[in-house]
Amino acid sequence: MVAGCVSEDGNYTSEGLQDSNPDSSVNDAGDSQGEVNGTAEKESSYEASGYCYHVVDGDTIDVEGVGRIRLVGVNTPERGEPGYREATDFVKSMCLGRTVQLDIDDAKRNDKYGRVLAVVYVDGVNLNRELLRRGYAEVMYIPPSEFNPYGWTS
């Protein structure tokens, strides 16, 4: 499990962001649009797709024709932190050298570093959700966002 990202009072220690459970108006990108075989999604939610040619770390990938993608709603350990290698290796095993589909966050398309914020799908599987379910990531909700990552943990 990822540790050290959130203090006991719910504040993100790395960036001072408040961790607040989003309201029900956001999309949980997996539960409300209908699941098929567990975590699979309908293709209609995909806004872009491309070949993943580089995995930066557990929550950032490079996609041909789209650019650098930050997996929205999740946070994985940084280089040198426990769990970094496991999270990064998992994302490599899922994405590297494969075509991925993206559901780009309509509420906030890019983060402060210019990365595209998106839910990443591989063969219909919500990668963001899988990182949480497998313990490689923690929820990181930063409003505004179209997605409710808290729904991915149940």
Backbone as JSON Lines, residues from 0, in Angstrom:
{"i":0,"aa":"M","n":[0.84,-1.17,0.0],"ca":[0.0,0.0,0.0],"c":[0.89,1.24,0.0]}
{"i":1,"aa":"V","n":[0.47,2.27,-0.67],"ca":[1.21,3.51,-0.74],"c":[1.1,4.2,0.61]}
{"i":2,"aa":"A","n":[2.2,4.74,1.08],"ca":[2.18,5.43,2.36],"c":[2.82,6.8,2.22]}
{"i":3,"aa":"G","n":[2.44,7.71,3.12],"ca":[3.1,8.99,3.19],"c":[2.52,10.07,2.29]}
{"i":4,"aa":"C","n":[1.46,9.81,1.56],"ca":[0.91,10.81,0.66],"c":[-0.09,11.73,1.35]}
{"i":5,"aa":"V","n":[-0.75,11.23,2.38],"ca":[-1.78,12.0,3.05],"c":[-1.5,11.97,4.55]}
{"i":6,"aa":"S","n":[-1.55,13.14,5.19],"ca":[-1.36,13.2,6.63],"c":[-2.63,12.75,7.33]}
{"i":7,"aa":"E","n":[-2.56,12.6,8.64],"ca":[-3.71,12.12,9.4],"c":[-4.91,13.05,9.29]}
{"i":8,"aa":"D","n":[-4.67,14.35,9.08],"ca":[-5.8,15.27,8.99],"c":[-6.4,15.36,7.59]}
{"i":9,"aa":"G","n":[-5.89,14.52,6.65],"ca":[-6.46,14.48,5.32],"c":[-5.82,15.43,4.33]}
{"i":10,"aa":"N","n":[-4.81,16.19,4.76],"ca":[-4.14,17.11,3.84],"c":[-3.01,16.39,3.13]}
{"i":11,"aa":"Y","n":[-2.87,16.65,1.84],"ca":[-1.76,16.08,1.1],"c":[-0.48,16.75,1.56]}
{"i":12,"aa":"T","n":[0.48,15.94,1.97],"ca":[1.7,16.49,2.52],"c":[2.63,17.02,1.44]}
{"i":13,"aa":"S","n":[2.58,16.47,0.24],"ca":[3.51,16.89,-0.79],"c":[3.13,18.22,-1.44]}
{"i":14,"aa":"E","n":[1.84,18.54,-1.52],"ca":[1.43,19.76,-2.2],"c":[0.45,20.59,-1.39]}
{"i":15,"aa":"G","n":[0.13,20.16,-0.17],"ca":[-0.77,20.92,0.67],"c":[-2.2,20.97,0.16]}
{"i":16,"aa":"L","n":[-2.63,19.98,-0.56],"ca":[-3.98,19.96,-1.11],"c":[-4.94,19.3,-0.15]}
{"i":17,"aa":"Q","n":[-6.11,19.84,-0.05],"ca":[-7.13,19.27,0.83],"c":[-7.74,18.04,0.18]}
{"i":18,"aa":"D","n":[-7.81,16.95,0.92],"ca":[-8.43,15.71,0.45],"c":[-9.89,15.75,0.85]}
{"i":19,"aa":"S","n":[-10.76,16.06,-0.1],"ca":[-12.18,16.12,0.22],"c":[-12.94,15.17,-0.66]}
{"i":20,"aa":"N","n":[-13.84,14.42,-0.07],"ca":[-14.63,13.48,-0.84],"c":[-15.52,14.26,-1.8]}
{"i":21,"aa":"P","n":[-15.44,14.0,-3.1],"ca":[-16.21,14.78,-4.07],"c":[-17.7,14.5,-3.96]}
{"i":22,"aa":"D","n":[-18.49,15.44,-4.49],"ca":[-19.93,15.23,-4.44],"c":[-20.35,14.21,-5.49]}
{"i":23,"aa":"S","n":[-21.61,13.84,-5.46],"ca":[-22.1,12.77,-6.32],"c":[-22.27,13.19,-7.77]}
{"i":24,"aa":"S","n":[-21.99,14.46,-8.09],"ca":[-22.18,14.9,-9.47],"c":[-21.03,14.51,-10.38]}
{"i":25,"aa":"V","n":[-19.94,14.01,-9.82],"ca":[-18.82,13.62,-10.67],"c":[-18.95,12.18,-11.11]}
{"i":26,"aa":"N","n":[-18.32,11.88,-12.21],"ca":[-18.38,10.56,-12.84],"c":[-17.37,9.64,-12.19]}
{"i":27,"aa":"D","n":[-17.77,8.44,-11.84],"ca":[-16.8,7.51,-11.26],"c":[-16.11,6.67,-12.33]}
{"i":28,"aa":"A","n":[-16.36,6.92,-13.58],"ca":[-15.67,6.3,-14.72],"c":[-15.52,4.8,-14.55]}
{"i":29,"aa":"G","n":[-16.57,4.13,-14.32],"ca":[-16.5,2.69,-14.2],"c":[-17.76,2.12,-13.61]}
{"i":30,"aa":"D","n":[-18.4,2.86,-12.74],"ca":[-19.61,2.35,-12.12],"c":[-20.86,2.89,-12.81]}
{"i":31,"aa":"S","n":[-20.9,4.17,-13.13],"ca":[-22.13,4.75,-13.65],"c":[-22.36,4.49,-15.12]}
{"i":32,"aa":"Q","n":[-21.31,4.2,-15.88],"ca":[-21.47,4.03,-17.31],"c":[-21.61,2.57,-17.7]}
{"i":33,"aa":"G","n":[-21.65,1.69,-16.75],"ca":[-21.9,0.29,-17.04],"c":[-20.64,-0.52,-17.2]}
{"i":34,"aa":"E","n":[-20.46,-1.48,-16.33],"ca":[-19.3,-2.35,-16.39],"c":[-19.6,-3.59,-17.21]}
{"i":35,"aa":"V","n":[-18.58,-4.09,-17.83],"ca":[-18.64,-5.36,-18.52],"c":[-17.44,-6.15,-18.04]}
{"i":36,"aa":"N","n":[-17.65,-7.34,-17.51],"ca":[-16.55,-8.16,-16.99],"c":[-15.74,-7.42,-15.92]}
{"i":37,"aa":"G","n":[-16.38,-6.89,-14.92],"ca":[-15.67,-6.28,-13.8],"c":[-15.29,-4.84,-14.03]}
{"i":38,"aa":"T","n":[-14.1,-4.59,-14.61],"ca":[-13.63,-3.22,-14.73],"c":[-13.66,-2.7,-16.16]}
{"i":39,"aa":"A","n":[-14.24,-3.43,-17.07],"ca":[-14.27,-2.98,-18.47],"c":[-15.31,-1.88,-18.65]}
{"i":40,"aa":"E","n":[-15.06,-1.01,-19.6],"ca":[-15.9,0.14,-19.89],"c":[-16.44,0.07,-21.31]}
{"i":41,"aa":"K","n":[-17.48,0.82,-21.55],"ca":[-17.97,0.96,-22.91],"c":[-17.02,1.87,-23.67]}
{"i":42,"aa":"E","n":[-16.74,1.55,-24.93],"ca":[-15.83,2.35,-25.73],"c":[-16.31,3.77,-25.94]}
{"i":43,"aa":"S","n":[-17.59,4.04,-25.8],"ca":[-18.12,5.38,-26.06],"c":[-17.53,6.44,-25.13]}
{"i":44,"aa":"S","n":[-16.97,6.05,-23.99],"ca":[-16.4,7.03,-23.08],"c":[-14.97,7.43,-23.46]}
{"i":45,"aa":"Y","n":[-14.37,6.75,-24.42],"ca":[-12.99,7.07,-24.81],"c":[-12.97,8.3,-25.71]}
{"i":46,"aa":"E","n":[-12.09,9.24,-25.38],"ca":[-11.97,10.47,-26.17],"c":[-10.72,10.47,-27.04]}
{"i":47,"aa":"A","n":[-9.77,9.6,-26.73],"ca":[-8.53,9.52,-27.51],"c":[-7.92,8.15,-27.29]}
{"i":48,"aa":"S","n":[-7.03,7.79,-28.18],"ca":[-6.28,6.55,-28.0],"c":[-4.93,6.71,-28.68]}
{"i":49,"aa":"G","n":[-4.0,5.87,-28.29],"ca":[-2.68,5.93,-28.89],"c":[-1.77,4.86,-28.31]}
{"i":50,"aa":"Y","n":[-0.61,4.76,-28.89],"ca":[0.4,3.77,-28.52],"c":[1.21,4.29,-27.34]}
{"i":51,"aa":"C","n":[1.28,3.53,-26.26],"ca":[2.08,3.9,-25.09],"c":[3.53,3.49,-25.36]}
{"i":52,"aa":"Y","n":[4.39,4.48,-25.54],"ca":[5.78,4.21,-25.87],"c":[6.74,4.43,-24.7]}
{"i":53,"aa":"H","n":[6.24,4.98,-23.59],"ca":[7.11,5.21,-22.43],"c":[6.27,5.28,-21.16]}
{"i":54,"aa":"V","n":[6.75,4.64,-20.11],"ca":[6.13,4.74,-18.79],"c":[7.09,5.52,-17.91]}
{"i":55,"aa":"V","n":[6.67,6.69,-17.47],"ca":[7.49,7.56,-16.63],"c":[7.56,6.99,-15.22]}
{"i":56,"aa":"D","n":[6.39,6.67,-14.67],"ca":[6.28,6.07,-13.34],"c":[4.89,5.47,-13.22]}
{"i":57,"aa":"G","n":[4.45,5.19,-12.01],"ca":[3.18,4.5,-11.82],"c":[1.94,5.29,-12.16]}
{"i":58,"aa":"D","n":[2.06,6.61,-12.3],"ca":[0.87,7.4,-12.63],"c":[1.07,8.35,-13.81]}
{"i":59,"aa":"T","n":[2.13,8.13,-14.59],"ca":[2.39,8.99,-15.74],"c":[2.94,8.17,-16.9]}
{"i":60,"aa":"I","n":[2.32,8.32,-18.07],"ca":[2.76,7.6,-19.27],"c":[2.82,8.56,-20.45]}
{"i":61,"aa":"D","n":[3.56,8.16,-21.49],"ca":[3.61,8.93,-22.73],"c":[2.88,8.15,-23.81]}
{"i":62,"aa":"V","n":[1.97,8.84,-24.5],"ca":[1.13,8.22,-25.53],"c":[1.33,8.96,-26.85]}
{"i":63,"aa":"E","n":[1.69,8.19,-27.86],"ca":[1.92,8.75,-29.19],"c":[0.68,9.48,-29.69]}
{"i":64,"aa":"G","n":[0.9,10.7,-30.18],"ca":[-0.2,11.49,-30.73],"c":[-1.01,12.24,-29.7]}
{"i":65,"aa":"V","n":[-0.79,11.97,-28.42],"ca":[-1.54,12.65,-27.37],"c":[-0.6,13.42,-26.45]}
{"i":66,"aa":"G","n":[0.5,12.8,-26.05],"ca":[1.47,13.45,-25.18],"c":[1.61,12.75,-23.85]}
{"i":67,"aa":"R","n":[2.06,13.5,-22.86],"ca":[2.26,12.96,-21.52],"c":[0.92,12.93,-20.8]}
{"i":68,"aa":"I","n":[0.59,11.76,-20.25],"ca":[-0.7,11.53,-19.59],"c":[-0.47,11.33,-18.1]}
{"i":69,"aa":"R","n":[-1.21,12.07,-17.28],"ca":[-1.21,11.88,-15.83],"c":[-2.5,11.16,-15.49]}
{"i":70,"aa":"L","n":[-2.39,9.96,-14.92],"ca":[-3.57,9.19,-14.54],"c":[-4.32,9.97,-13.46]}
{"i":71,"aa":"V","n":[-5.5,10.43,-13.78],"ca":[-6.27,11.28,-12.89],"c":[-6.82,10.47,-11.71]}
{"i":72,"aa":"G","n":[-6.86,11.1,-10.54],"ca":[-7.5,10.5,-9.37],"c":[-6.66,9.54,-8.57]}
{"i":73,"aa":"V","n":[-5.42,9.29,-9.0],"ca":[-4.56,8.35,-8.28],"c":[-3.18,8.96,-8.08]}
{"i":74,"aa":"N","n":[-2.49,8.48,-7.07],"ca":[-1.12,8.91,-6.81],"c":[-0.3,7.69,-6.41]}
{"i":75,"aa":"T","n":[0.8,7.47,-7.12],"ca":[1.7,6.36,-6.82],"c":[3.0,6.91,-6.24]}
{"i":76,"aa":"P","n":[3.78,6.06,-5.58],"ca":[5.03,6.53,-4.98],"c":[6.01,7.1,-6.02]}
{"i":77,"aa":"E","n":[6.78,8.07,-5.58],"ca":[7.82,8.68,-6.42],"c":[9.09,7.85,-6.34]}
{"i":78,"aa":"R","n":[9.99,8.08,-7.29],"ca":[11.27,7.38,-7.32],"c":[11.94,7.48,-5.94]}
{"i":79,"aa":"G","n":[12.45,6.36,-5.46],"ca":[13.11,6.31,-4.16],"c":[12.18,5.99,-3.0]}
{"i":80,"aa":"E","n":[10.88,6.03,-3.23],"ca":[9.92,5.72,-2.18],"c":[9.49,4.26,-2.27]}
{"i":81,"aa":"P","n":[9.14,3.65,-1.13],"ca":[8.66,2.26,-1.16],"c":[7.43,2.13,-2.07]}
{"i":82,"aa":"G","n":[7.43,1.11,-2.89],"ca":[6.32,0.86,-3.79],"c":[6.49,1.45,-5.18]}
{"i":83,"aa":"Y","n":[7.49,2.31,-5.37],"ca":[7.71,2.94,-6.68],"c":[7.91,1.9,-7.78]}
{"i":84,"aa":"R","n":[8.83,0.98,-7.55],"ca":[9.17,-0.01,-8.58],"c":[7.96,-0.89,-8.9]}
{"i":85,"aa":"E","n":[7.24,-1.33,-7.87],"ca":[6.09,-2.2,-8.09],"c":[5.0,-1.51,-8.91]}
{"i":86,"aa":"A","n":[4.7,-0.26,-8.56],"ca":[3.67,0.49,-9.3],"c":[4.1,0.73,-10.74]}
{"i":87,"aa":"T","n":[5.35,1.14,-10.92],"ca":[5.86,1.41,-12.26],"c":[5.89,0.15,-13.1]}
{"i":88,"aa":"D","n":[6.35,-0.95,-12.52],"ca":[6.4,-2.22,-13.25],"c":[5.0,-2.69,-13.64]}
{"i":89,"aa":"F","n":[4.03,-2.49,-12.76],"ca":[2.66,-2.89,-13.08],"c":[2.13,-2.09,-14.28]}
{"i":90,"aa":"V","n":[2.36,-0.78,-14.26],"ca":[1.89,0.05,-15.38],"c":[2.62,-0.34,-16.67]}
{"i":91,"aa":"K","n":[3.91,-0.63,-16.57],"ca":[4.64,-1.1,-17.76],"c":[4.04,-2.38,-18.3]}
{"i":92,"aa":"S","n":[3.71,-3.31,-17.41],"ca":[3.16,-4.59,-17.86],"c":[1.8,-4.43,-18.52]}
{"i":93,"aa":"M","n":[1.06,-3.41,-18.11],"ca":[-0.27,-3.18,-18.67],"c":[-0.23,-2.35,-19.95]}
{"i":94,"aa":"C","n":[0.66,-1.34,-20.02],"ca":[0.57,-0.32,-21.07],"c":[1.67,-0.34,-22.12]}
{"i":95,"aa":"L","n":[2.89,-0.55,-21.69],"ca":[4.04,-0.33,-22.57],"c":[3.95,-1.17,-23.83]}
{"i":96,"aa":"G","n":[4.06,-0.5,-24.98],"ca":[4.01,-1.19,-26.25],"c":[2.61,-1.57,-26.71]}
{"i":97,"aa":"R","n":[1.61,-1.0,-26.06],"ca":[0.22,-1.33,-26.39],"c":[-0.56,-0.05,-26.69]}
{"i":98,"aa":"T","n":[-1.68,-0.23,-27.36],"ca":[-2.6,0.89,-27.58],"c":[-3.47,1.04,-26.35]}
{"i":99,"aa":"V","n":[-3.57,2.27,-25.86],"ca":[-4.4,2.56,-24.69],"c":[-5.5,3.53,-25.13]}
{"i":100,"aa":"Q","n":[-6.61,3.49,-24.41],"ca":[-7.71,4.41,-24.65],"c":[-7.77,5.38,-23.48]}
{"i":101,"aa":"L","n":[-8.18,6.61,-23.77],"ca":[-8.18,7.66,-22.76],"c":[-9.55,8.3,-22.63]}
{"i":102,"aa":"D","n":[-9.99,8.47,-21.4],"ca":[-11.16,9.29,-21.09],"c":[-10.59,10.53,-20.42]}
{"i":103,"aa":"I","n":[-10.47,11.6,-21.18],"ca":[-9.83,12.83,-20.7],"c":[-10.8,13.58,-19.8]}
{"i":104,"aa":"D","n":[-10.25,14.13,-18.71],"ca":[-11.05,14.86,-17.73],"c":[-11.6,16.14,-18.35]}
{"i":105,"aa":"D","n":[-12.91,16.19,-18.55],"ca":[-13.55,17.36,-19.16],"c":[-13.59,18.57,-18.23]}
{"i":106,"aa":"A","n":[-13.5,18.35,-16.94],"ca":[-13.53,19.45,-15.98],"c":[-12.18,20.16,-15.89]}
{"i":107,"aa":"K","n":[-11.11,19.44,-16.14],"ca":[-9.76,20.01,-16.1],"c":[-8.87,19.14,-16.98]}
{"i":108,"aa":"R","n":[-8.63,19.57,-18.19],"ca":[-7.92,18.76,-19.18],"c":[-6.44,18.56,-18.85]}
{"i":109,"aa":"N","n":[-5.78,19.58,-18.3],"ca":[-4.34,19.5,-18.03],"c":[-4.02,19.89,-16.6]}
{"i":110,"aa":"D","n":[-2.94,19.29,-16.06],"ca":[-2.48,19.68,-14.74],"c":[-1.5,20.85,-14.86]}
{"i":111,"aa":"K","n":[-0.95,21.28,-13.74],"ca":[-0.08,22.46,-13.74],"c":[1.22,22.24,-14.5]}
{"i":112,"aa":"Y","n":[1.54,20.99,-14.82],"ca":[2.74,20.68,-15.59],"c":[2.43,20.48,-17.07]}
{"i":113,"aa":"G","n":[1.17,20.66,-17.46],"ca":[0.77,20.51,-18.85],"c":[0.41,19.09,-19.26]}
{"i":114,"aa":"R","n":[0.47,18.15,-18.32],"ca":[0.11,16.77,-18.65],"c":[-1.4,16.65,-18.82]}
{"i":115,"aa":"V","n":[-1.81,15.79,-19.75],"ca":[-3.23,15.52,-19.97],"c":[-3.74,14.63,-18.84]}
{"i":116,"aa":"L","n":[-4.81,15.04,-18.19],"ca":[-5.41,14.28,-17.09],"c":[-6.45,13.33,-17.67]}
{"i":117,"aa":"A","n":[-6.29,12.03,-17.4],"ca":[-7.19,11.06,-18.02],"c":[-7.28,9.77,-17.23]}
{"i":118,"aa":"V","n":[-8.39,9.08,-17.44],"ca":[-8.51,7.69,-17.03],"c":[-7.99,6.88,-18.21]}
{"i":119,"aa":"V","n":[-7.08,5.95,-17.92],"ca":[-6.45,5.14,-18.96],"c":[-7.09,3.75,-18.97]}
{"i":120,"aa":"Y","n":[-7.44,3.29,-20.15],"ca":[-8.01,1.96,-20.33],"c":[-7.1,1.12,-21.21]}
{"i":121,"aa":"V","n":[-6.92,-0.12,-20.82],"ca":[-6.17,-1.09,-21.61],"c":[-7.09,-2.29,-21.81]}
{"i":122,"aa":"D","n":[-7.44,-2.55,-23.05],"ca":[-8.39,-3.63,-23.36],"c":[-9.66,-3.51,-22.51]}
{"i":123,"aa":"G","n":[-10.12,-2.28,-22.31],"ca":[-11.35,-2.03,-21.58],"c":[-11.21,-2.0,-20.07]}
{"i":124,"aa":"V","n":[-10.01,-2.23,-19.54],"ca":[-9.78,-2.23,-18.1],"c":[-9.33,-0.85,-17.65]}
{"i":125,"aa":"N","n":[-9.99,-0.3,-16.64],"ca":[-9.66,0.99,-16.06],"c":[-8.36,0.84,-15.25]}
{"i":126,"aa":"L","n":[-7.25,1.31,-15.81],"ca":[-5.95,1.19,-15.16],"c":[-5.89,1.98,-13.86]}
{"i":127,"aa":"N","n":[-6.48,3.16,-13.84],"ca":[-6.49,3.98,-12.62],"c":[-7.11,3.18,-11.48]}
{"i":128,"aa":"R","n":[-8.25,2.56,-11.75],"ca":[-8.94,1.75,-10.75],"c":[-8.08,0.56,-10.32]}
{"i":129,"aa":"E","n":[-7.46,-0.11,-11.27],"ca":[-6.64,-1.28,-10.95],"c":[-5.47,-0.93,-10.05]}
{"i":130,"aa":"L","n":[-4.86,0.23,-10.26],"ca":[-3.77,0.67,-9.38],"c":[-4.26,0.78,-7.94]}
{"i":131,"aa":"L","n":[-5.46,1.32,-7.75],"ca":[-6.03,1.43,-6.41],"c":[-6.38,0.07,-5.84]}
{"i":132,"aa":"R","n":[-7.06,-0.74,-6.61],"ca":[-7.5,-2.06,-6.13],"c":[-6.34,-2.95,-5.73]}
{"i":133,"aa":"R","n":[-5.23,-2.84,-6.44],"ca":[-4.08,-3.69,-6.17],"c":[-3.14,-3.1,-5.12]}
{"i":134,"aa":"G","n":[-3.45,-1.9,-4.63],"ca":[-2.65,-1.3,-3.58],"c":[-1.4,-0.58,-4.06]}
{"i":135,"aa":"Y","n":[-1.3,-0.3,-5.34],"ca":[-0.14,0.4,-5.88],"c":[-0.3,1.92,-5.81]}
{"i":136,"aa":"A","n":[-1.51,2.4,-5.52],"ca":[-1.79,3.83,-5.51],"c":[-2.77,4.17,-4.41]}
{"i":137,"aa":"E","n":[-2.84,5.45,-4.12],"ca":[-3.86,6.0,-3.23],"c":[-4.71,6.98,-4.03]}
{"i":138,"aa":"V","n":[-5.92,7.22,-3.53],"ca":[-6.79,8.21,-4.15],"c":[-6.16,9.59,-4.01]}
{"i":139,"aa":"M","n":[-6.19,10.35,-5.1],"ca":[-5.77,11.75,-5.06],"c":[-6.8,12.55,-5.85]}
{"i":140,"aa":"Y","n":[-7.78,13.07,-5.15],"ca":[-8.84,13.85,-5.79],"c":[-8.49,15.32,-5.68]}
{"i":141,"aa":"I","n":[-8.34,15.97,-6.84],"ca":[-8.06,17.4,-6.88],"c":[-9.15,18.05,-7.74]}
{"i":142,"aa":"P","n":[-10.09,18.74,-7.11],"ca":[-11.15,19.39,-7.89],"c":[-10.59,20.57,-8.69]}
{"i":143,"aa":"P","n":[-11.22,20.94,-9.78],"ca":[-12.38,20.26,-10.36],"c":[-11.96,18.99,-11.09]}
{"i":144,"aa":"S","n":[-12.82,18.02,-11.1],"ca":[-12.58,16.79,-11.85],"c":[-13.92,16.16,-12.2]}
{"i":145,"aa":"E","n":[-13.99,15.61,-13.37],"ca":[-15.21,14.92,-13.8],"c":[-15.33,13.56,-13.12]}
{"i":146,"aa":"F","n":[-14.24,13.04,-12.56],"ca":[-14.2,11.68,-12.05],"c":[-14.21,11.64,-10.53]}
{"i":147,"aa":"N","n":[-14.79,10.56,-9.99],"ca":[-14.81,10.31,-8.56],"c":[-13.96,9.07,-8.26]}
{"i":148,"aa":"P","n":[-12.68,9.25,-7.96],"ca":[-11.83,8.09,-7.71],"c":[-12.2,7.32,-6.46]}
{"i":149,"aa":"Y","n":[-12.97,7.92,-5.55],"ca":[-13.39,7.2,-4.35],"c":[-14.28,6.01,-4.73]}
{"i":150,"aa":"G","n":[-14.99,6.11,-5.83],"ca":[-15.83,5.02,-6.3],"c":[-15.03,3.84,-6.85]}
{"i":151,"aa":"W","n":[-13.76,4.05,-7.15],"ca":[-12.91,2.99,-7.7],"c":[-12.38,2.06,-6.62]}
{"i":152,"aa":"T","n":[-12.5,2.45,-5.37],"ca":[-11.91,1.65,-4.29],"c":[-12.86,0.6,-3.74]}
{"i":153,"aa":"S","n":[-14.14,0.68,-4.1],"ca":[-15.11,-0.27,-3.55],"c":[-15.21,-1.52,-4.39]}
